[in-house]
């Protein structure tokens, strides 16, 4: 794997670079052959937190995770754990659903079991199956995006589905991690 490590408001020291390469390199054990992809690691430092984003684009699969913590090394550990969960989830999904020769399944090793934090091995059932526990139905009221944001804030939700009064399409407004708002529109 080729590493592209960038830092914003932080100097990437050789020790930090070695730590990232060692941790991301552990992901290679999940694959039959070493992926020949680039690993993009972005590190950000703000006065309150350290944030790490890791993106690994591969053929037929994109692994991406980001984590924040007060310590950069802890944030790197957390993001690697998240990537391992993604790999295990993809492996179990493709083993259950896709049996073709060219599927993503053949990228992963078959002899690995998920490893929990305490060192025990077990298959995590909760990650394999999606369990929808509640269904809601409601009328979409025509409104503009600003009114939808106000409605979302009044309800205390992180997102709000509405019918756009201008074009009649179904849109979604949501609260972003940075405290600002986003709008999702269909193409």
N, C-alpha and C positions, 0 to 999 in steps of 0.2 A: 504494500500500500504506500502511496505517496502522500506525505503529510504537508498540508498548507495551514500553518498556525499563525494567526494574526491576533494582535492585541490592541485594544482601544483603552487608552489611559493606563496601560500597563506595559512594562518591558518584558518581552518573552525571554527569560533567562535560559541558559542551557539546562539547568535543573528542571525547570518547568516544562521545557520542550521534551526532555527525557521522560518525565512523569507521564505526560500526555501520550507519547508514543508507546510507552510500556503498557499503559492502561488500554488504549485503543487496540494495541497489538493483541491483547488477550481475546478480542472478539474473533480473531482468526481461527480459534479452535472450534467455532461453530460452523465452519465451512469445510467442504471437502478439499478444495484447493484455495490457496491464498488469493483473495480477490485482487485484481489489478486495477483498483479504482483509486481515485483521489479521496483523501479525507480532509474535509474543510473544518477547521476548528477556529471559532471566533471567541475571544475572551474580552469581556467588558468589565470595567471597574467603576462603580459609582461610590459616593461616600457611604452608602448604607449596605451595599451588597456587591458580590462578585457573580457574574453571569457567564456561563459557558454554553455555546451552541456548537453542536457537532452534526455535520451533514456528510453522509456517505452515499453518493449516487452510484448505483450498480445497475447492470442490465436487468430489466424487469422488476427492480426493487429500489426504493429510496428509503434509507434509514436516516431519521433526523430526530434530534432531541435537544432540549435546552433545559437548564437548571440554574437556580440561583441559590447562593448561600453566603454567609458572612466570611467564609474561608474559601479561597480559590481551589485548593486541593480537595476539599470536601465537595465542592460543586462539580469537580471533574469526576469524583467517585460516583456521585448521584446521577450524572448524565450517562455514565457507562452502565450503571444498573438499569436505567431506563432503556438504553439501546439493547441490552441483553434481553429484557422483557419483550421488546418489539421483535427481536429475532426469534425467540421461543414462540411468540404468538403467530408470526408468519409461518414458522415451520409446522406448527400443529394445524393451522388453517389449510396450508397447501397439502399436507399429508392426508387430511380428511377429504378435501374437495377435488383436488386436481391430481389426476393420475397420468397425465401425458408425459412423454419423454422430454419435451422442451419446457416444462413448467419450472417455476421457481424452486420447487421441492428439491430438485437435484443439485441445488447450490449448497444445501445444508448437510451436515453429517448426521447419520442416523443413530449413532451410539451415545449421544449426549442426552442427559436428562436435565431438566431445570434445576438449578442450585438455589436453595433459599439462603437467606442471610446468615442463618445459624449453621450452615454447612450441610444440613440434611438435604437429600434429594427427594423431590416429590413432583407430581404433575399438578400444576395449578389449574384446577377446574374452572375457577372464576374467570380466568383470562380466555379460556377456550370457547365458552358459550356466552352469547349476549342474552341477558335476561331483562326484558322490558317489563317493568313492574307497574307502570301506570300509563294510561292513554287519556289525553284530554282532547276535547272538541270545543271549538268556539267559533263565533262569527268573526270574519275579518272585516274590520271597519275601514272604509276609505279615509286616509289621512296622509299628511306629508311626513317626511323623515323627522323633522323637529318635534312634531306632535307625538310621534311614536317614541322618541327618546324620553319625552316628558312622561308618557304613559308607563314606559319601562321603569323609570325612576320612581314613580308613584307606587308601582307594584313591588318594587325592590328586587326585580329580576335582573339577570345578566344579559338577557336578550328579549326581543319582542317581535312577533310576526304580525305584519299588517298588510293591507291592500293599499298600494300607492295610488293616491287620488289623481295624480297626473296621468299615469299610463294604465292603471288598473291591474298591474302585475303584483304578485305576491313578493314582498321584500322582508328582510330581517335587519333590525338594528341590534347592535351588541356593544357591550362595554369591553374595551381592550384592556390588556394588562397595564398599559401606561396611563389608564384613567380616562382616555379619550374614547370616542365612539366610532364604530365602523358600520357600514351599510352593505348588505349583500343583495345584489340584484341578479335576476336570471339573464342569460345572454339571449 
